[in-house]
């Protein structure tokens, strides 16, 4: 096919148009690499998918068909094999051949065009599965309208999906929105993975069995955080996700699922980024690391802080200091190697813990003024047996990275409430100071009036006859010459009598 040639067109093409954010990512590509046979006959990729998925299918299939509804997207994929431009109903009507593998990891929302009939979700699924040969492997993504991120999305409903769909499916009553409804539509499935954006795929069975702080829940939390990073939220997803994990319902509130139908190869329990993870009888194997299936230290410390159990918190912090802090790094897939001793990673872990404790408005026994600076981290490092020097604190903060910006509505309301409380306290303090100043001013005025009265009385006493007589006698007693004394007495007596 030359550059001037366009891909084959079936009914339902769109122009000008482009479907952004195609399905893909390392996690999806790794899962498909495990599920798909090494050699495939005919394969269909329905909907927008990234280059990693298309390259994998192109290497393994003898005949690959890529269906996209956008004319510009189809032109950009002209070197990916047999690219067909149009809608799913157009492909089914004009190309009745069957496929050994069908991949619709982007879901069924972006498979129709303006000329397509108003097919509901199950009709689209039946149309897609009708293109599968007997014994074919079919992978379909299903969105969850009851997801945590959807429930906490603060945008109006009409602003959440944009132009992803020409026929609104999010209000379709036939659309499955729970694991039970998925099985009601498809019957027994080979695999079902909870899908967290392009970040994490986690086996639904393992996800239902996990609890807060356990490796499975921590993998899901990382995926939920990636899913929610671009979504304006009413409240943090962490609290709701932990509550769902305690109830064993993380799978039910996942952003979506990847459903695998038909014969598939052996797959791992979880795919996160470029790492795979497996859950066995002796715990988790994440990459080349063995991780026990137990709650992490952060979860224990949150619980001790909420209970205001300072002795228990101190004992746990001391144990972390003995372990070197390695068990405290809560990001399972992000272990950072540093050329120094364990003090800096431990300080970084405590900084991350402080950011989550304070940023999440969690309960703790320390006074509020300690949360503003590094006082909490210094206290915890001392509990761990590490002297919190300025160098360790600076390096730990750099290794931990900046604190996350909490822009959700609940955090804003909590911050506003805290600011209002601070304003009230400061206003009371200012009122007390003003009242004290008024009392002091009144006292100064009273004392000034008393001093003026005393000065007037002293002035009157000094000008009285008795005071002048006493003054005269005092001066007379200081005279030593009898003649001068007699003369002075006569003069003063005469003057006094004349008055």
C-alpha positions as CSV (number, residue, x, y, z in Angstrom):
1,X,0.0,0.0,0.0
2,X,1.5,3.3,-1.0
3,X,1.3,6.5,1.1
4,X,-1.4,7.9,-1.2
5,X,-3.6,4.9,-0.8
6,X,-6.2,4.8,1.9
7,X,-7.2,1.8,3.9
8,X,-10.3,-0.2,3.0
9,X,-13.5,1.5,4.1
10,X,-16.7,0.0,5.5
11,X,-19.8,1.7,6.7
12,X,-19.3,4.0,9.7
13,X,-16.1,5.9,9.0
14,X,-15.5,9.2,10.7
15,X,-13.7,12.3,9.2
16,X,-12.4,14.6,10.5
17,X,-12.0,12.7,13.8
18,X,-9.4,10.9,16.0
19,X,-9.9,8.6,18.9
20,X,-7.5,9.7,21.6
21,X,-6.0,7.6,24.4
22,X,-6.0,4.2,22.8
23,X,-6.0,1.1,24.9
24,X,-2.5,-0.3,25.7
25,X,0.4,0.0,28.0
26,X,3.1,-2.4,29.2
27,X,0.6,-4.2,31.5
28,X,-1.9,-5.0,28.7
29,X,0.9,-6.0,26.3
30,X,2.4,-8.4,28.9
31,X,-0.9,-10.0,29.6
32,X,-1.8,-10.5,25.9
33,X,1.7,-12.0,25.4
34,X,0.9,-14.6,28.0
35,X,-2.7,-15.3,26.8
36,X,-2.2,-15.4,23.1
37,X,-0.8,-18.5,21.2
38,X,2.6,-18.2,19.7
39,X,1.1,-18.6,16.3
40,X,-2.3,-17.2,15.3
41,X,-4.2,-17.6,12.1
42,X,-6.6,-14.7,11.7
43,X,-6.7,-11.9,14.3
44,X,-8.9,-8.8,14.7
45,X,-8.1,-5.8,16.8
46,X,-11.3,-3.8,17.2
47,X,-11.0,-0.2,18.3
48,X,-8.1,2.1,19.0
49,X,-5.0,0.3,20.5
50,X,-1.5,1.4,20.9
51,X,1.6,0.3,19.0
52,X,2.6,-2.3,21.6
53,X,-0.6,-4.3,21.2
54,X,-0.6,-4.0,17.4
55,X,3.1,-5.0,17.1
56,X,2.5,-8.1,19.3
57,X,-0.5,-9.2,17.2
58,X,1.4,-8.5,14.0
59,X,4.3,-10.7,15.1
60,X,2.1,-13.7,16.1
61,X,-0.7,-13.6,13.5
62,X,-0.6,-14.7,9.9
63,X,-3.5,-12.4,9.0
64,X,-4.1,-9.3,11.2
65,X,-7.1,-6.9,10.7
66,X,-7.2,-3.6,12.6
67,X,-10.6,-1.9,12.7
68,X,-10.7,1.9,13.5
69,X,-13.5,4.3,12.8
70,X,-11.3,7.4,12.3
71,X,-10.0,8.0,8.7
72,X,-6.9,9.8,10.1
73,X,-6.2,7.0,12.6
74,X,-6.5,4.4,9.8
75,X,-4.2,6.4,7.6
76,X,-1.6,6.5,10.4
77,X,-1.8,2.7,10.8
78,X,-1.4,1.9,7.1
79,X,1.8,0.0,7.8
80,X,0.3,-2.2,10.6
81,X,-1.3,-4.8,8.3
82,X,-4.8,-4.9,7.0
83,X,-6.3,-1.7,8.5
84,X,-10.1,-1.3,7.9
85,X,-11.7,2.1,8.4
86,X,-15.2,2.0,9.6
87,X,-17.6,0.7,12.3
88,X,-18.1,-2.7,13.7
89,X,-21.5,-3.2,12.0
90,X,-20.0,-2.3,8.7
91,X,-17.2,-4.8,9.1
92,X,-19.6,-7.6,10.1
93,X,-21.8,-6.8,7.1
94,X,-19.0,-6.7,4.5
95,X,-16.5,-9.2,5.9
96,X,-18.3,-12.2,7.3
97,X,-15.0,-14.2,7.8
98,X,-14.3,-15.5,11.2
99,X,-11.3,-14.7,13.4
100,X,-9.2,-17.0,15.7
101,X,-8.4,-14.1,18.1
102,X,-10.4,-10.9,18.7
103,X,-9.0,-8.1,20.9
104,X,-11.3,-5.3,22.0
105,X,-9.3,-4.1,25.0
106,X,-10.6,-0.5,24.5
107,X,-14.2,-1.7,25.1
108,X,-17.2,-1.4,22.9
109,X,-17.9,2.3,23.2
110,X,-15.8,3.5,20.3
111,X,-16.8,0.9,17.6
112,X,-19.8,2.6,16.0
113,X,-20.2,5.6,13.8
114,X,-23.0,8.1,13.0
115,X,-24.4,5.7,10.3
116,X,-24.5,2.7,12.6
117,X,-27.8,1.5,14.1
118,X,-28.5,2.3,17.7
119,X,-27.1,-1.0,19.1
120,X,-27.0,-1.4,22.9
121,X,-24.1,-2.9,24.7
122,X,-25.1,-6.5,24.6
123,X,-26.0,-6.2,20.9
124,X,-22.5,-4.9,20.2
125,X,-21.0,-7.7,22.2
126,X,-23.0,-10.3,20.3
127,X,-22.0,-8.7,17.0
128,X,-18.3,-8.8,18.0
129,X,-18.5,-12.4,19.3
130,X,-20.3,-13.3,16.1
131,X,-17.1,-12.6,14.2
132,X,-15.2,-15.2,16.3
133,X,-14.4,-18.7,15.0
134,X,-15.3,-21.7,17.1
135,X,-12.8,-22.0,19.9
136,X,-11.5,-18.5,19.4
137,X,-9.9,-16.4,22.1
138,X,-11.8,-13.1,22.7
139,X,-10.7,-10.3,25.0
140,X,-13.2,-7.5,25.8
141,X,-12.8,-4.6,28.1
142,X,-15.9,-3.7,30.3
143,X,-16.2,-0.3,32.1
144,X,-17.6,-0.1,35.6
145,X,-20.1,2.7,36.2
146,X,-19.9,1.8,39.9
147,X,-16.2,2.4,40.2
148,X,-14.7,4.5,43.0
149,X,-13.3,7.1,40.6
150,X,-16.7,7.4,38.9
151,X,-18.6,7.8,42.2
152,X,-16.1,10.4,43.4
153,X,-15.8,12.3,40.1
154,X,-17.0,15.8,40.8
155,X,-17.7,16.6,37.1
156,X,-21.3,16.5,35.8
157,X,-22.2,13.3,34.0
158,X,-22.3,14.9,30.5
159,X,-18.6,16.1,30.9
160,X,-17.1,12.8,31.9
161,X,-17.1,10.9,28.6
162,X,-16.9,13.7,26.0
163,X,-17.2,12.4,22.4
164,X,-16.1,8.8,23.2
165,X,-19.4,7.5,22.1
166,X,-21.9,8.4,19.5
167,X,-24.6,6.4,21.2
168,X,-24.6,6.9,24.9
169,X,-23.9,3.5,26.6
170,X,-23.3,4.8,30.1
171,X,-27.1,4.9,30.6
172,X,-27.7,1.6,28.9
173,X,-29.6,-0.7,31.3
174,X,-28.2,-3.7,29.3
175,X,-24.6,-2.8,30.0
176,X,-23.0,-5.0,32.6
177,X,-21.6,-3.1,35.6
178,X,-20.7,-5.8,38.0
179,X,-18.8,-9.2,37.9
180,X,-22.2,-11.0,38.3
181,X,-23.7,-9.2,35.4
182,X,-20.6,-9.9,33.2
183,X,-21.1,-13.6,33.8
184,X,-24.8,-13.2,33.1
185,X,-23.9,-11.8,29.6
186,X,-20.9,-14.0,28.7
187,X,-21.4,-17.0,30.8
188,X,-18.3,-18.6,32.5
189,X,-15.1,-16.6,31.7
190,X,-11.6,-17.9,31.4
191,X,-10.0,-14.9,33.2
192,X,-11.3,-11.7,34.5
193,X,-8.8,-8.9,35.5
194,X,-9.7,-5.7,37.3
195,X,-8.3,-2.9,35.1
196,X,-6.8,0.3,36.5
197,X,-6.1,2.6,33.6
198,X,-3.0,1.5,31.7
199,X,-1.2,1.0,35.0
200,X,-2.3,-2.3,36.6
201,X,-4.2,-5.5,35.8
202,X,-5.1,-7.7,38.8
203,X,-6.8,-11.0,38.8
204,X,-10.4,-10.5,40.2
205,X,-10.2,-13.6,42.4
206,X,-7.0,-12.4,44.2
207,X,-8.4,-8.9,44.4
208,X,-11.6,-10.1,46.2
209,X,-9.4,-11.9,48.9
210,X,-7.0,-9.1,49.7
211,X,-7.4,-6.7,52.6
212,X,-6.0,-3.2,53.3
213,X,-2.2,-3.1,53.5
214,X,-1.7,-6.5,51.9
215,X,0.3,-6.6,48.6
216,X,-2.8,-7.2,46.4
217,X,-4.6,-4.2,47.9
218,X,-1.4,-2.1,47.6
219,X,-1.1,-3.0,43.9
220,X,-4.8,-2.0,43.4
221,X,-4.3,1.3,45.4
222,X,-1.4,2.2,43.1
223,X,-3.6,1.5,40.0
224,X,-6.5,3.5,41.5
225,X,-4.2,6.4,42.2
226,X,-3.0,6.3,38.5
227,X,-6.6,6.1,37.3
228,X,-7.7,9.0,39.5
229,X,-4.6,11.2,38.8
230,X,-6.4,13.0,35.8
231,X,-9.8,13.1,37.4
232,X,-11.2,16.0,39.5
233,X,-12.4,14.3,42.7
234,X,-14.9,15.1,45.4
235,X,-12.7,13.2,47.9
236,X,-9.6,11.1,48.0
237,X,-10.1,7.6,46.6
238,X,-7.8,6.1,49.3
239,X,-10.4,6.1,52.1
240,X,-13.1,4.6,49.9
241,X,-10.8,2.0,48.4
242,X,-9.6,0.9,51.8
243,X,-13.2,0.5,53.0
244,X,-13.9,-1.6,49.9
245,X,-10.8,-3.7,50.5
246,X,-12.0,-4.3,54.1
247,X,-15.3,-5.5,52.7
248,X,-13.7,-7.7,50.1
249,X,-15.2,-5.6,47.3
250,X,-12.2,-4.0,45.6
251,X,-13.0,-6.0,42.4
252,X,-16.6,-4.7,42.4
253,X,-15.5,-1.0,42.5
254,X,-12.6,-1.3,40.1
255,X,-12.7,1.2,37.1
256,X,-13.2,-1.7,34.7
257,X,-12.5,-5.3,33.8
258,X,-10.7,-7.2,31.1
259,X,-12.7,-10.3,30.3
260,X,-11.0,-13.3,28.6
261,X,-13.2,-15.8,26.8
262,X,-12.1,-19.1,25.2
263,X,-8.8,-21.0,25.5
264,X,-5.9,-18.9,26.8
265,X,-2.4,-19.5,27.9
266,X,-1.3,-19.4,31.6
267,X,-1.2,-15.8,33.0
268,X,0.2,-14.1,36.1
269,X,-1.9,-12.9,39.0
270,X,-1.1,-9.2,38.4
271,X,0.6,-7.0,35.8
272,X,1.8,-3.6,37.0
273,X,3.8,-1.5,34.7
274,X,6.6,-3.7,33.3
275,X,6.5,-6.1,36.3
276,X,4.4,-9.2,36.8
277,X,3.3,-10.6,40.2
278,X,2.0,-14.0,41.3
279,X,0.2,-15.1,44.5
280,X,1.1,-18.5,45.8
281,X,0.8,-20.4,49.0
282,X,3.9,-18.8,50.5
283,X,3.0,-15.2,49.5
284,X,3.6,-13.0,46.5
285,X,6.4,-13.1,44.0
286,X,6.7,-9.5,42.5
287,X,9.3,-9.5,39.8
288,X,12.2,-11.3,41.4
289,X,11.3,-10.4,45.0
290,X,9.4,-12.5,47.5
291,X,6.8,-10.5,49.5
292,X,4.8,-12.0,52.3
293,X,1.0,-11.8,52.0
294,X,0.7,-9.6,55.0
295,X,-0.2,-6.0,55.8
296,X,2.6,-3.5,55.5
297,X,4.1,-1.3,58.2
298,X,2.3,1.8,57.0
299,X,-1.1,0.3,57.6
300,X,-0.1,-0.8,61.1
301,X,1.3,2.7,61.9
302,X,-1.9,4.4,60.7
303,X,-3.9,2.2,63.0
304,X,-1.6,2.9,66.0
305,X,-1.7,6.6,65.3
306,X,-5.5,6.7,65.1
307,X,-5.7,4.8,68.4
308,X,-3.2,7.3,69.9
309,X,-1.1,4.4,71.0
310,X,2.3,6.2,71.2
311,X,4.1,3.3,73.0
312,X,3.0,0.9,70.3
313,X,3.9,3.3,67.6
314,X,7.4,3.8,69.2
315,X,7.9,0.0,69.4
316,X,7.0,-0.4,65.7
317,X,9.2,2.5,64.7
318,X,12.1,0.9,66.6
319,X,11.6,-2.3,64.8
320,X,11.7,-0.5,61.5
321,X,15.0,1.1,62.5
322,X,16.4,-2.4,63.2
323,X,15.2,-3.6,59.8
324,X,16.8,-0.6,58.1
325,X,13.5,0.7,56.8
326,X,13.4,-1.6,53.7
327,X,10.1,-3.2,54.8
328,X,8.5,0.2,55.1
329,X,8.8,1.3,51.5
330,X,5.2,0.9,50.5
331,X,5.5,1.1,46.8
332,X,5.9,-2.5,45.9
333,X,7.2,-1.9,42.3
334,X,9.4,1.1,43.2
335,X,12.4,0.1,45.4
336,X,15.1,2.7,45.2
337,X,18.8,1.7,45.7
338,X,21.0,4.3,47.3
339,X,24.7,4.2,47.9
340,X,24.4,5.2,51.5
341,X,23.3,3.5,54.7
342,X,19.7,2.8,55.7
343,X,19.2,6.2,57.4
344,X,18.3,8.1,54.2
345,X,15.7,5.5,52.9
346,X,14.2,5.3,56.4
347,X,13.9,9.1,56.5
348,X,12.4,9.1,53.0
349,X,9.8,6.5,54.2
350,X,9.0,8.6,57.2
351,X,8.5,11.7,55.0
352,X,6.1,9.7,52.8
353,X,4.3,8.5,55.8
354,X,4.0,12.1,57.2
355,X,2.7,13.3,53.8
356,X,0.0,10.6,53.8
357,X,-0.9,11.0,57.5
358,X,-1.2,14.8,57.4
359,X,-2.4,15.1,53.8
360,X,-5.1,12.5,54.4
361,X,-6.3,14.4,57.5
362,X,-5.9,11.2,59.5
363,X,-6.1,11.1,63.3
364,X,-2.9,11.1,65.3
365,X,-1.7,12.0,68.8
366,X,0.8,14.7,68.0
367,X,0.0,18.5,68.3
368,X,-1.0,20.2,65.1
369,X,2.0,22.6,65.0
370,X,4.4,19.5,64.6
371,X,2.8,18.7,61.2
372,X,3.9,21.9,59.5
373,X,7.6,21.3,59.5
374,X,9.9,18.4,60.0
375,X,9.2,17.9,63.7
376,X,7.2,14.7,63.2
377,X,9.8,13.1,61.0
378,X,12.5,14.1,63.5
379,X,10.5,12.5,66.3
380,X,9.9,9.3,64.3
381,X,13.5,9.0,63.3
382,X,14.5,9.3,66.9
383,X,12.1,6.5,67.7
384,X,13.8,4.4,65.0
385,X,17.2,5.0,66.7
386,X,18.5,7.4,64.0
387,X,19.8,10.9,64.9
388,X,17.8,13.3,62.7
389,X,20.6,15.5,61.4
390,X,20.0,18.2,58.8
391,X,21.8,16.2,56.1
392,X,19.7,13.1,56.7
393,X,16.5,15.1,56.6
394,X,17.4,16.9,53.4
395,X,18.5,13.7,51.6
396,X,15.4,11.9,52.9
397,X,13.1,14.6,51.6
398,X,14.8,14.6,48.2
399,X,14.5,10.8,48.0
400,X,10.8,10.8,49.0
401,X,9.9,13.5,46.5
402,X,7.5,16.4,47.0
403,X,4.3,15.9,48.8
404,X,1.2,15.2,46.7
405,X,-1.0,18.2,46.0
406,X,-4.4,17.4,47.5
407,X,-6.9,19.2,45.2
408,X,-10.0,17.2,46.0
409,X,-13.1,18.9,47.4
410,X,-13.0,17.1,50.7
411,X,-9.4,18.2,51.3
412,X,-10.3,21.7,50.3
413,X,-13.3,21.7,52.7
414,X,-11.1,20.2,55.5
415,X,-8.5,22.9,54.9
416,X,-11.2,25.6,54.9
417,X,-12.5,24.2,58.2
418,X,-9.1,24.2,59.7
419,X,-8.5,27.7,58.5
420,X,-11.8,28.9,59.9
421,X,-10.9,27.3,63.3
422,X,-7.5,29.0,63.2
423,X,-9.2,32.3,62.4
424,X,-11.6,31.9,65.3
425,X,-8.7,31.1,67.7
426,X,-6.7,34.0,66.5
427,X,-9.7,36.3,66.7
428,X,-10.2,35.3,70.3
429,X,-6.5,35.8,71.0
430,X,-6.6,39.2,69.4
431,X,-9.8,40.1,71.4
432,X,-8.0,39.1,74.7
433,X,-5.0,41.2,73.8
434,X,-7.2,44.2,72.9
435,X,-9.1,43.9,76.2
436,X,-5.8,43.7,78.1
437,X,-4.5,46.7,76.3
438,X,-7.7,48.6,77.3
439,X,-7.3,47.7,80.9
440,X,-3.7,48.7,80.9
441,X,-4.6,52.0,79.2
442,X,-7.2,52.7,81.9
443,X,-4.7,51.9,84.6
444,X,-2.2,54.3,83.1
445,X,-4.8,57.1,82.9
446,X,-5.8,56.5,86.6
447,X,-2.1,56.6,87.7
448,X,-1.5,59.7,85.6
449,X,-4.5,61.5,87.3
450,X,-3.2,60.4,90.7
451,X,0.3,61.8,89.9
452,X,-1.2,65.1,88.9
453,X,-3.2,65.3,92.1
454,X,-0.1,64.6,94.2
455,X,1.9,67.2,92.3
456,X,-0.9,69.8,92.9
457,X,-1.0,69.0,96.6
458,X,2.8,69.1,96.8
459,X,2.8,72.5,95.1
460,X,0.2,73.8,97.6
461,X,2.1,72.5,100.6
462,X,5.3,74.2,99.3
463,X,3.6,77.5,99.0
464,X,2.0,77.4,102.6
465,X,3.2,79.6,105.6
466,X,4.1,76.6,107.7
467,X,6.4,75.2,105.0
468,X,8.1,78.6,104.5
469,X,8.6,78.9,108.3
470,X,10.1,75.5,108.5
471,X,12.3,76.3,105.6
472,X,13.4,79.6,107.3
473,X,14.2,77.8,110.5
474,X,16.2,75.2,108.7
475,X,18.3,77.9,107.0
476,X,18.7,79.8,110.3
477,X,20.0,76.6,112.0
478,X,22.7,76.4,109.4
479,X,24.1,79.8,110.4
480,X,27.0,79.7,112.7
481,X,27.8,83.5,113.4
482,X,25.6,84.7,116.3
483,X,25.7,88.3,115.1
484,X,24.6,87.3,111.7
485,X,21.9,85.0,113.1
486,X,20.5,87.8,115.3
487,X,20.4,90.3,112.5
488,X,18.7,87.8,110.1
489,X,16.1,86.8,112.8
490,X,15.2,90.5,113.2
491,X,14.9,91.1,109.5
492,X,12.7,88.0,108.9
493,X,10.6,88.6,112.0
494,X,9.9,92.2,111.0
495,X,9.0,91.1,107.5
496,X,6.8,88.4,108.7
497,X,4.9,90.7,111.1
498,X,4.4,93.3,108.4
499,X,2.6,90.8,106.2
